[in-house]
Amino acid sequence: MGTFTAAGGTAVVTGAASGIGAALAGRLAARGANLVLLDRDAERLAEVAASVRSGHSTVDVEPHVVDLADPVATARVAAAVLAAHPAIRLLVNNAGVALGGRFDQVTLDEFEWVIDINFRAVVRLTHALLPALKAEPGSHLVNVSSVFGLVAPGGQAAYAASKFAVRGFTEALRQELRPDGVGVTCVHPGGVNTRIAASARIGSGVPDEVRERQGDWERLLTMDPVKAAEIILRGVERRRGRVLVGGSATALDVVARLLPSAYGQVLALAAKRSPGRPAGRPAPPAGHPTAETGAPPGRTREAAEPPS
C-alpha cells in the first residue's frame, strides 16, 4: 500500500469543534483536503469551519451538527454525507467523552453514555461510510483510542472499556480491509491539551472531595493539539497501523508490554512521584494519563507500528 495523500480527497472528521479534531481539520485543509466536519457543539463547529475557510479558500468545508450519542441522528447524518460524497479519502473517528468514577460509583446510564459516543458511534459511522472508503483508491480509516486503550487504571472503567473496544475494533478492521486497499490506524493520544478533561462528567456516586480535585489536573495536559494532529497525519501518510502521541502514551505502552498484569502498581507509584503535581495537592486521581506516568510536561515523542 502506497503513502496516503489527502490533497483533492474528502476527509470526514468527528469531534471537529475543538482539540485534536479542530487541529486535524486545519492540517488536512493545509494539505488540500476537502472537509466534512461533525460535532454536537454548533457554535464552536461554525467557528472552526469559518477559520478553515478563511485560511484555505480553495477547499470545501461542510459542517454537520450531530449528537453522536443519538443513533437515529448519527444514521441520518451518515446517510446525508454518503449521498453527497460517494467516495471518501479519509474518515477520522475522533469524538469522545470521559466519565470519572469507579464502576460502583457510576450508574449504568452514565456508563452507556460513554460507550455510545466513544465506541458505538465509531462502529455506526464506520459501517455507514465504509462503502465510500472502499470506493476511493488509497483511502484510510483512523480511529482515536487513548492511552487508556493501552492500560486500564482504576477510576476509569467506562472510559477504558470504550477505548479498549475501539482498539480491538480497529485492529480487526486493519486485517479485514487490507485486501480492499483501505489503510487503518489506531491512535493512542496522551497528555494532549483538549477540552475532554474540562467537559468530563463525574459519576453520580463519586465523593465530593474527589470531584473538587478534578480540575487540578487539566494543567498537566500540555501538548498542543496541532502538534498532535501533525503526528497523527504523519503516521497516516506512512500507513502506520498504530500511532502513539506524546510521552505518556509511549511510557504507558512500554509499561503495559513489560508488566501486562502488574502495571497498576507502577502507575500508583508514578502518580505519587509525579513532577507535575501541584504543590500541596494529593496525587492525581487514577484516571489522569499524564500524571500517572510521571511524564514531564512538554515531553513528546512519536511512536508508530510498521505500515499496515
C-alpha positions in Angstrom: 0.0 0.0 0.0 1.4 3.3 -1.1 1.7 6.5 1.0 -1.5 8.3 1.8 -2.3 11.6 0.1 -5.0 13.9 1.4 -4.9 16.5 -1.4 -8.1 16.6 -3.5 -9.9 14.0 -1.4 -12.7 14.2 1.1 -11.9 13.9 4.8 -14.6 13.3 7.4 -13.6 14.3 10.9 -15.8 13.8 14.1 -15.3 15.8 17.2 -14.2 18.6 14.9 -15.2 21.6 17.0 -12.2 21.7 19.3 -9.0 19.9 20.3 -7.5 17.3 18.1 -10.5 17.3 15.7 -10.2 21.0 15.1 -6.5 20.8 14.6 -6.9 17.9 12.2 -9.3 20.0 10.2 -6.8 22.7 9.9 -3.8 20.5 9.0 -5.9 18.5 6.5 -7.1 21.7 4.8 -3.4 22.8 4.6 -2.8 19.5 2.7 -5.6 20.3 0.3 -8.3 18.0 1.6 -12.0 18.9 1.3 -13.6 18.6 4.8 -16.8 17.2 6.3 -16.8 18.2 9.9 -19.1 16.7 12.6 -19.7 17.8 16.2 -22.6 18.5 18.6 -21.3 22.0 19.5 -22.8 24.1 16.8 -21.2 27.4 17.8 -17.7 26.0 18.1 -18.1 24.0 14.9 -19.1 27.1 13.0 -16.0 28.9 14.3 -13.7 26.1 13.2 -15.4 25.9 9.7 -15.1 29.7 9.3 -11.4 29.6 10.4 -10.6 26.9 7.9 -12.4 28.6 5.1 -10.6 31.9 5.8 -7.2 30.3 5.7 -7.8 27.8 2.9 -10.2 29.3 0.4 -9.7 26.6 -2.2 -11.0 23.7 -0.1 -14.7 22.9 0.6 -15.8 22.8 4.2 -19.1 21.1 5.1 -20.1 21.2 8.8 -22.8 18.9 10.3 -24.1 19.4 13.8 -24.9 16.0 15.3 -25.0 14.3 18.7 -23.2 11.0 18.1 -24.9 9.6 21.2 -28.1 9.5 19.2 -28.1 6.6 16.8 -31.0 8.0 14.7 -29.3 11.3 14.3 -26.0 9.6 13.5 -27.6 7.4 10.9 -29.3 10.5 9.3 -26.1 12.5 9.1 -24.2 9.5 7.8 -26.7 9.0 5.0 -26.5 12.6 4.0 -22.7 12.5 4.0 -22.7 9.3 1.9 -25.2 10.7 -0.6 -23.1 13.9 -1.1 -19.7 12.0 -1.0 -19.9 8.6 -2.5 -16.1 8.4 -2.4 -14.3 9.3 0.8 -10.5 9.5 1.2 -10.2 9.7 5.0 -12.5 9.0 7.9 -11.3 10.1 11.4 -13.4 8.9 14.3 -12.1 11.3 16.9 -15.2 12.4 19.0 -15.0 11.2 22.6 -16.2 11.9 26.1 -14.9 11.0 29.6 -16.5 9.8 32.8 -14.7 9.7 36.1 -15.5 7.3 38.8 -15.1 3.6 39.8 -17.6 1.2 38.3 -19.6 1.1 41.6 -19.8 4.9 41.6 -21.4 5.4 38.2 -24.9 4.4 37.0 -25.5 2.2 34.1 -26.9 5.1 32.2 -23.7 7.1 32.7 -21.7 4.1 31.6 -23.8 3.6 28.5 -23.4 7.3 27.6 -19.6 6.8 27.3 -19.9 3.6 25.3 -22.5 5.1 23.0 -20.2 8.0 22.0 -16.8 6.5 22.3 -17.5 3.1 20.7 -20.9 2.6 19.3 -20.8 5.9 17.3 -17.4 4.8 15.8 -19.0 1.5 14.8 -22.1 3.1 13.3 -20.3 5.8 11.3 -17.6 3.4 10.1 -20.3 0.9 8.9 -22.3 3.6 7.2 -19.3 5.2 5.4 -17.3 2.1 4.6 -18.7 1.8 1.1 -17.4 5.3 0.3 -14.0 4.4 1.7 -13.8 1.3 -0.4 -14.9 3.3 -3.5 -11.9 5.7 -3.1 -8.5 4.3 -4.1 -5.9 4.9 -1.4 -8.4 5.6 1.4 -7.7 5.4 5.1 -9.6 5.0 8.3 -8.4 6.5 11.6 -10.0 5.6 15.0 -8.8 7.6 18.0 -8.5 5.4 21.1 -6.5 6.7 24.1 -3.6 5.9 26.5 -6.5 4.1 28.3 -6.7 1.8 25.4 -3.2 0.7 26.4 -3.8 0.4 30.2 -6.9 0.5 32.3 -6.5 2.3 35.6 -8.9 2.2 38.4 -11.5 5.0 38.3 -11.8 4.8 34.5 -13.8 1.7 34.0 -16.2 3.2 31.5 -13.7 5.2 29.5 -11.1 2.4 29.4 -13.7 -0.1 28.3 -14.8 2.1 25.5 -11.2 2.8 24.3 -10.1 -0.8 24.5 -13.2 -1.6 22.4 -12.1 1.0 19.8 -8.6 -0.6 19.8 -9.9 -4.1 19.3 -12.4 -3.0 16.6 -9.7 -1.1 14.7 -7.1 -3.9 14.9 -9.7 -6.3 13.4 -10.6 -3.9 10.6 -6.9 -3.4 9.8 -6.8 -7.1 8.8 -10.2 -7.2 7.1 -9.7 -4.0 5.0 -6.2 -4.6 3.8 -7.4 -6.7 0.8 -9.6 -3.7 -0.2 -6.7 -1.3 -0.1 -8.1 0.7 2.8 -5.4 1.6 5.4 -6.4 1.6 9.1 -4.7 3.4 12.0 -5.4 3.3 15.7 -4.3 6.4 17.6 -3.4 6.5 21.3 -3.0 10.1 22.5 -1.8 11.1 26.0 -1.4 14.5 27.6 -2.9 16.5 24.7 -4.5 19.9 25.7 -8.1 19.3 24.7 -11.5 20.0 26.3 -12.2 16.4 27.3 -11.0 16.9 30.9 -13.0 20.1 31.3 -16.1 18.6 29.8 -15.8 15.2 31.5 -18.7 14.0 33.7 -18.2 12.7 37.2 -20.1 9.6 38.3 -23.1 10.4 40.5 -21.6 8.2 43.3 -18.2 9.9 43.3 -17.4 11.6 46.7 -17.4 15.4 46.8 -13.7 15.6 47.8 -12.7 13.7 44.7 -15.0 15.9 42.5 -13.2 19.0 43.9 -9.8 17.8 42.7 -10.8 17.1 39.1 -9.9 20.5 37.7 -6.4 20.4 39.2 -5.1 18.0 36.6 -6.1 19.9 33.4 -2.8 21.8 33.7 -0.9 18.6 33.0 -2.4 18.3 29.5 0.4 20.2 27.8 0.7 19.0 24.2 -0.6 21.4 21.6 -3.4 19.7 19.6 -1.8 21.0 16.4 1.3 19.1 17.2 -0.7 16.0 18.0 -2.6 16.4 14.7 0.7 16.5 12.8 1.9 13.4 14.5 -1.3 11.6 13.6 -1.3 12.7 10.0 2.4 11.8 9.5 1.5 8.3 10.8 -1.4 8.1 8.4 0.7 9.3 5.5 3.2 6.5 6.2 0.3 4.0 6.6 1.2 3.2 10.2 -1.1 0.7 11.9 -0.7 2.4 15.3 0.3 5.9 16.4 1.3 6.8 19.9 1.0 10.6 20.6 3.0 12.1 23.5 5.5 10.9 26.1 2.8 9.5 28.3 1.5 7.2 25.6 5.0 5.9 24.8 5.7 5.3 28.5 2.4 3.5 29.2 2.9 1.4 26.1 6.2 0.2 27.4 4.8 -0.4 30.9 1.9 -2.4 29.5 4.2 -4.6 27.4 6.6 -5.3 30.3 4.1 -5.7 33.1 0.8 -6.6 31.5 -0.8 -7.8 34.7 1.1 -5.7 37.3 1.2 -2.2 35.7 -1.3 -0.9 38.2 1.3 -0.8 41.0 3.7 1.1 38.7 1.0 3.7 37.9 0.2 4.2 41.5 3.8 4.8 42.4 4.4 7.1 39.4 1.3 9.1 40.4 2.7 9.8 43.9 6.0 10.9 42.4 4.6 12.9 39.5 6.8 16.0 39.0 3.9 18.0 37.5 1.7 17.6 40.6 0.6 20.9 42.1 2.2 21.8 45.4 0.2 20.8 48.4 -2.1 18.6 46.5 -2.6 14.8 46.7 -1.5 12.5 44.0 -3.6 12.7 40.8 -6.8 10.6 40.6 -6.3 7.3 38.9 -7.7 8.4 35.7 -5.2 11.0 34.5 -2.9 10.0 31.6 0.0 12.4 32.0 0.0 12.4 35.8 0.0 8.6 36.0 3.2 8.2 34.0 5.1 11.0 35.7 5.9 12.2 32.2 7.5 15.7 32.3 5.2 18.4 30.8 6.1 19.0 27.2 7.9 15.8 26.6 6.6 14.3 23.3 7.6 11.6 21.0 6.0 9.9 18.1 6.0 6.1 18.2 4.3 4.0 15.5 4.0 0.5 14.3 5.3 -0.5 10.9 3.0 0.3 7.9 -0.1 -1.9 7.7 
